């Protein structure tokens, strides 16, 4: 069946009228959502990216009823990734669920920059492994993308939420990366506060909560009603975790190691100022979005020798 079939176009017209997509999920349109739900009704759980690359299967009468049920759930606010249990990130088909933040395409800005840096670090090391820590790992998307992209990387990841760590472990198993990504539970860098990590980390990455507590109440229900508040709440001004990260990271980074993290829209200038004030970093790279706004920073730990 193709997307010009009346059974598809009639449902698409209904979605066009009722579906309100969010700017932080640009991959979702009425058409891509319907294609994804269509595959799901047929028994194929796929991310939007995977679903839109495949032809639409024919549906039986009960499957059409299932499609309409799924569409009603989506229009009721349930995120598409929660219905399918899938989300695409950096070329990987990840498992998704309410246990952790749904990976966003904007985080691929950080992921690509960190991956490029890690490849350079690995090249400098020759045959020696490189060590990566990912904190606030959520579903494990950053840790797994880095492990997948640099096979010699030793990747460790942690999250305060044990539910998130459980999902990240499922993702590691799903991608057959369980032997190369070690998951831990705990607050920010506390799970790694031991001698074999101090001053040894080549790359420390983080997509922290950076929304102010007050602003959470004004966010769409699709976000705050279905995704864990812990993944968004950055404290009264949205910077609590960011400040802790910048303060604690130097203890773990080796000289020449890199700290890489995402920031909220509009936070860039202040964060850049804080990074410079610490005196711990000799090079700071900004990662800009399509509108020229800083959305991630990479800072090189100063060699004090």
N, C-alpha and C positions, 0 to 999 in steps of 0.2 A: 504494500500500500504506500502511496506517496502523499506528500503534504498538500496536494491539490484535491484530494478526495473529499467529498462533502462531509463525511463523518469526522474528518480532521478540521476542515475549515469552519464548520458550525461550532465546534468546541473552541476553536481558536478565537472566533468572534466573541464568545462569552468571556474568555480569559482577557481579551483586549479591553473589555469594558470594566472588569472587576479586579484584575490583578494589579497590585501596587508593588513594583519591584524596588529594591533599595540600591542606592548608588555604590555601596560597598560590595555589592555582588553584581558587577556589570555583565557577567556571563549569562545572567538570567534575563530572558525576555519572555513574553507570552508564548512565542513559538518554541523556544528552547525548553521552557518549563513543560509545555504540553508533550513535546517529543520525549522528554525524560520520564514523565508520568506514564506515557503510552508504553514505553519499554517496561516500566515497573509493573504495570497492569498485566503485561505478558509474561511476567516472572523473571525479568532481567533487571537487577539492581545495578544501575550505572550512574556515574556522575553526568552532569550536563555535557561536559566536553566529550565524554565517551558516547553518550546517547545520540548526540547530534552528528556523529560521524558514521552512524549505522542506519541502514534503511529501516523504516517502520515495519514491524511484523503485523500480520493480520491478527485481529482479536476475535475471540468468541463472544457470544452474547453475555455470559457471566463476566468476562474480562472487560467488556465495555461498562458494565455496572461497577466493576472495581475501579476503572479509570475515573468514572464520575465521582466515586467516593473519595479517591485520592485528590482529585481536583478540588472538592469541597474542603478537604483538610488543608490544602495549600492556601485556598482563599481565606480560610479561617486563621491563617497566620503561621501554621507549622512550616518551618524552613524546608525547602526542597531537599537539602542534604540530610535532614532528619528523616524524611519519608523514604529516601533511597538508601540511607546509610552509607553514602559515598560522596567524596569530594576530591576534585582534581587539584594537585598542587605540584608545581615544578616537574611535570611529566609523570607524576606518580598517582595512581588511583588509590586514594586513602579511604579507610573506614571513617565514618563520621557519626556523631551522636550527641545527645545533650550533656554528656560527661565533660565536654571541652569545647572551647571556641571553634567554630567552623573556620578552617583556614581561608583567608581572603587573598584575592589576587594581588592586593597592594603589598602584602607581605613578601611576595616574590621579588620586589625591589630589594629588600634586605637579603633574601635568600640568594639571589643571583650575585650580589656584591660580595657576600660572605663566601660563596662557593668559588668565585674567581680568586679571592684572597687566599683561600685554603689551598687551591691548586698551585698557586705561587709558592706558598710555604712548603708544600709537599715536594715541589721541584727542588727547592733549596736544600731540603733534608736528604735528597737522594733516596736510599733504600730504607732510611729510618722512618718510623711511623710519626704521624702528627696527632696531637691530642686536642680534642674539641669538647667543650662543655656547652650545653644548651639548657638554660634555666627558664622557668615559666613555659615548659615545653608543650603543654596542652595535649593535643593529639599526637605530638611527636613529629609534626610536619617538617620543621627546620632540621632537627637532628637527623631524620631519615633522609631528607634531601641531600644533606651534606655527606652522610655515609654512603649513599648511592652514588654521588658524584665523585667522591675521592675514596677509592677502595682501601687505601692504606691508612685512612683516618681511624683513630680510636675515639669513638664518640660516647660521651656520657650525657645523660639528660635527667632532669628532675622537675617536679612540680609539687606545689603545696597540696594540691588536690589528689587524693589517692584514686578517685574516680578517673581523673585525667590520665594518671600514670597507667591505670589499667587499660584505658583505650589506646594509649601510646604503645603499650606492650603488645596489644592485639595487632596494631599496625605494623610493628616490627616483625611479628610472626607472619602477618599477611604478605609482607614484602620480602620475606626470607632474609631479614637483616638482624634477626635476634641475636646472632653471635657477634655482631659488630657494634650494636648500640645497647649500652647498659642503662637501665632505668632505675631511678631512685625517687623516694618521696621525701619532701622536706621544704623548708622555707628558703627560697632563693638559693644562695650558695652554701647554706649550712650542710647539705648532704655531702659536700666535697671538702669540708674543713678538716683535712688530714694531710700529713706531710707529703704524701706522694702526689698531691695536686698543687701544693704551694709553690709558686714560681715555675710551674711546669707546663702551663696551658698555652697552646699556640693560638687558639681561637676560642673566644667566649662569646656566645650569641644569646640574644634574648628578644622575644617579642612580649614586652611587659604590659600589664594593665596600665592604661594611661588616660582613662576618662575620669573626670572629676566626679566625686560621689553625687553631688547635686545634679549634675547633668544627666545621670543615669535615668532619673525619673522622667526626663523628657524624650528619651530615646524610643524608637518604634517598638511596639509590643513583640514583633517578630524577633527582635534581638533580646530585649530584657525579659521577655516572657518565656523564652525557650533556651537561651544560652546561659551558662553559669555566670552569675554576677561577679564571682571571684576573678573571672578572666578579663573583666573590664574595669573594675573599680581601682583607680589609682590614688585614692585618698581625696581629701578636701580640694586639692588643686590639680589632681591628676598626675603628680610628679613624685609621689612618695617612693614608689618602687624604682623609678629612674634614678633618683638621688642615691638610694641605697646601692644600686648596681654600680654606679660610677665610683662610689666610695669604697666598695668591697672588692671590686674586680682586680685592682693592682696586686693584691695579695696572692692571686692565683696565676696571673699572667707571667710568662717568662719575658725577659727583655726582648723586645722586638715582636712580642705576641700582640694580637689584636682583639679589641673589644668591639662588638658589632651589635647594634640594637635599633629597634624601630621606635619612632616617636609619633605623637599625635599631630594632627594638622594644627599649625600655628605655634607649636612648642619648640620648633627648630632653633630660633635665635637664642632663647634662654638656655637651652640645653648645650648649645655650642659654647656659650659663655661659661657655663659650669664646667664643661670638659677642660677648657683652657685654664680655668682657675685652679683645678686640682694640681696642676704641675706634673702630672704623671704621664702625659702623652706628648710625643714630639711631632706626630703627624695626625691630622684629623681630616677624613674624607666625608663629604656630604653626599647622600644619595637623594636625588630630586625626583619628584613625580612629574607627570605630563604637564602640569601647570607651573612647574619650576619651584615647587615647595619642598623643603627638606622633609623626608619621611624616614630617613635612617642615617645613622652615623657609624663610621668605622674609625677607631682611634688606636694608634700604635703605642704600646707601652714603652716608655723611655728606657733606654739602656743607661743605667747609672754607673756602670763600671768605669 
